[in-house]
Amino acid sequence: MEVIGIEYIEATPGFIKARMPVDHRTHQPMGLLHGGASMALAETVGSIGSAMLVDPQEYEVRGIQMAANHLGAAREGWVIAEARILHQGRQTHVWDIVIKDENSRLISTCRLTNFILKKKVHETG
């Protein structure tokens, strides 16, 4: 997260808001925000959101499916992601993530499904 400059703005159960710079770290060759960077931002906020909803001593969170529609472009500034939980089951969480630029123009919409795994107990000798 630090490598591409993701910063958290707000975190409450079921809602995460974060921002990411649009710069040389997140550009594609044509100087636009890379779709993969948008997806990395989306998966990051959704995964942190799920981690906040489970006991981290007992469960692990794994992203198992991500879908995105890149509907706008950004060349500079910041993009802001807002993640809201749509489904909080025992084994799966589904998140809706909307990414906008600083002027509230829609950049991407994403849907993330996380699998909630019970940690295995490893017995020692």
N, C-alpha and C positions, 0 to 999 in steps of 0.2 A: 504494500500500500504506500509506503514511504517513497518508493522508487518513482511512482507516477504522481505523487503529491496529493493523495486523497486525505482530506481533513473532515472530521466529523463536526457537525453543527448541532444536531439534536438527536437524542436517543431515549425513547420511552418504549415500554413493552408494546410490540406490534407496529412501531413506527421508527424509522431511521432516516435522518437527513444528513447528507454529506456533500462536499464539493470537490471538484478536481480541476486543476488548471488545464487549459488548452494551450499547449506550448510544444517545444521540440520533443518532449518526452511522450506526448500523446498524439502527435500528428502522424498522418499517413504521408506518403511521398508528395502528394499534391498540396500539402500545407493545411489540410482539413483535419478535424478531429477524427481519429481512427475509430471505426466501428468496434474493433476489438478492445480499445481502451474504454469505450462506453460500456461494453459488456463486462469488463473487469470491474468497473465502478459498480455496476448493477449487482454482480455476484457478490462483491464485497459487502455492500450494505445489506443485502438479503441474508447473507450468511451470518453476519454479525447480529442481525435481528433475530435469527433463529437461535444463535448461541445465547442470547439474552433471555430466551424463553425456556431454556432447559437447564438442568443442573450439570455444569461442565465437568464435575467429578464423576458423574454417572453416564453422560451421553456425549457422543460426537455428532457434529453436523457435517454432512457431505452434500454438495450440490450434485444433483443427478440429471437435471434438465434445465436448459436455458433457451429461451426464444426471444428474439429482438426484432423490432422494426425500427430502422433508422430513417426518420422522417424529415430531419432538418440537418443543417450543417453549421459548424462553428469553426472559426479560424484562430480566435484569441479569446482571452478572458478566462472565465470559469464556467463550468457546467455544474448544475445542482441536481442531485438525485434524491428523490423521495420514495421510500419503500414502505408499503403498507401490507400487512399480512391479510391474505384472503382466506386461508384455511390453516388451522392449527390443530392437526391431528396428532395421535400418539407416535406415528412413524413418519409422517410427512408434513411439511409446511410448504405452502404456496404463497409467493410474494408477487405483488404488482409493483413495478418500479417505473417511475416516470423521470426522465432526464430532460431538463430545460436549460437554456442559456440564461445569462444574467438579466435579459429582457423578457423572461418568461416565455420565450419561443420554444416550442416542442422540438427536441432533438431526437430522442429515442423513447420507445416504450418497450419494457421487458417483462417477461414472466419467468420466475425462477422457482423450481421445485427442489426442496432440500429433503434428504433422507435423514431421519434421526435414529442413530445407532446406539444401542446400549454398549458401553465399553466392556470388553472382555476382562475378566479377572485373571491375572497371570500369577500362578502360585510359584513361589520360590522354594528351592531345595529343602 
